Amino acid sequence: MLATKSLRPLLRAHAALPSARFVSTVDHGIKTLGVVGSGQMGLGIAFVAAKTAGVQVLITDNSEQQLANGLQFMAKLLEKDVKKERMTEQEAREVMARVTTVKSIEGLAGVDIAIEAVSESLALKQKIFASLASHLSPTAILASNTSSISLSKIAASAIPSSSNATSASLESASRVVGFHFFNPVPVMKLVELIPALQTSNSVLERARAFAVAMGKTVTVSTDTPGFVSNRLLMPFINEAILALEHGVATREDIDTTLALGMGHPMGPLRLADFIGLDTCLSIQQTLMEETGDSKYRPSVLLGRMVAAGWHGKKSGKGFYDY
């Protein structure tokens, strides 16, 4: 179930998000977005697309309750905007009217772009992209919000399994691209685009234009483990966890040193809690497996905390209690 508590960062931060009426039209050719997954990331992507880019949004998730909770939370965000006189009631209704839930991927058949926002599991993503490729138009862009998994591996799953390696069948993989948003989506200004080896230039440029229409600044990374963001961030977080594990300093002193001494908005341990310790572990395991470099080996403490169900803020307990 989508916990309202876990989405409070969106509620506090979304005020900075511009409404669609303030965004100029960008020639991305996208009128309808499909989102697979209605967790915090999927919901944030859907909300920004409907409000800022002004496109129609279809969301699907295995949990109907999570979908319902997500729509309720969107309504609360928009109600807050109306009370603050950032938009009119009519504009808020128009935003909500752009968002619809569907029961399965088959319901996304008419979208121009689909963005997958599920957990960091290659097998799960491959299953989803095989289904997207089967049910969506051949011209639809297939995007993943993955934060570490190879886009080239994901793209390969978009090739029909029953087909021979012809140019026509391989063309399906050319429409897959990495579309890495950051949490919370309404306030974080960056999208990291990652072309797979198979991604066509036209798909990459359309994806870039759509990200700009969503009010984001765009950077591009090659399809390397962790891309730019997590290739740099995860070793930093892991070193902070190792410092705690080895008794170098307390959690408070580690975080305070980085926050006040280095000017970081928050310390690395609290940041890990906000990202999700399970997510941090999954990304570090991917980095380690893909590169074979021991510098990416996750700390023993992180693995034990995840095994204990201490996933950070979303579970109520991580390096700190919430």
DAURFEN-V310388 format. One record per pair of residues at least 24 apart in sequence whose C-alpha atoms are under 6 Angstrom apart, sorted by the first residue. I is the first residue (numbers start at 0). GAP is how many residues later the second one is. D is the distance in Angstrom with one decimal. If there is no record, write none. Layout:
i,gap,d
I,GAP,D
I,GAP,D
//
This chain:
i,gap,d
0,65,5.0
1,64,4.9
5,308,5.4
9,174,5.9
12,174,5.7
13,172,5.4
13,173,5.9
17,34,5.9
18,32,5.4
18,33,4.9
19,31,5.3
19,32,4.0
19,33,5.5
19,34,5.2
27,178,5.0
27,181,5.3
27,182,5.6
29,82,5.5
30,24,5.3
31,24,4.6
31,25,5.8
31,79,4.9
31,80,5.4
32,24,4.8
32,78,5.5
32,80,5.2
32,81,5.7
33,24,4.7
33,25,5.8
33,74,5.9
33,77,5.9
33,80,4.4
34,24,4.7
34,79,5.7
34,80,5.0
34,81,5.9
35,24,5.2
35,80,4.7
35,81,5.8
36,24,4.9
36,80,5.2
36,81,5.4
41,75,5.3
43,141,5.0
48,165,5.8
49,45,5.8
50,44,5.7
51,162,5.4
52,160,5.1
52,161,4.8
55,42,4.6
56,41,5.9
56,42,4.7
57,41,5.9
57,42,4.9
57,43,5.4
58,42,4.8
59,41,5.8
59,42,5.2
59,43,5.8
59,44,5.8
105,29,5.9
108,26,5.5
108,27,4.5
111,28,4.7
112,27,5.2
112,28,4.5
112,29,5.9
113,28,5.2
113,29,5.9
114,28,4.6
114,29,5.5
115,28,4.8
115,29,5.9
116,28,5.3
125,28,5.6
125,31,5.3
128,29,5.5
129,27,5.3
129,28,4.8
132,25,5.2
140,34,5.1
141,33,5.9
141,34,4.7
142,33,5.6
142,34,4.9
142,35,5.5
142,36,5.8
143,34,5.0
143,35,5.5
144,34,5.0
144,35,4.5
147,77,5.6
147,78,4.1
147,135,5.8
150,45,4.9
151,44,4.5
151,45,5.6
172,25,5.9
173,24,4.7
173,25,4.1
173,26,5.2
174,24,5.7
174,28,5.9
188,27,5.0
188,28,5.9
189,26,5.4
189,27,4.9
189,28,5.9
190,27,5.0
191,26,5.9
191,27,5.0
191,28,5.7
192,27,4.7
193,26,5.8
193,27,5.2
193,28,5.8
193,29,5.9
195,27,5.8
224,62,5.5
236,31,5.4
272,39,3.9
272,40,5.4
272,45,5.7
273,39,5.6
275,35,5.4
275,36,5.2
276,34,4.6
276,35,5.7
277,28,5.6
277,33,5.5
//
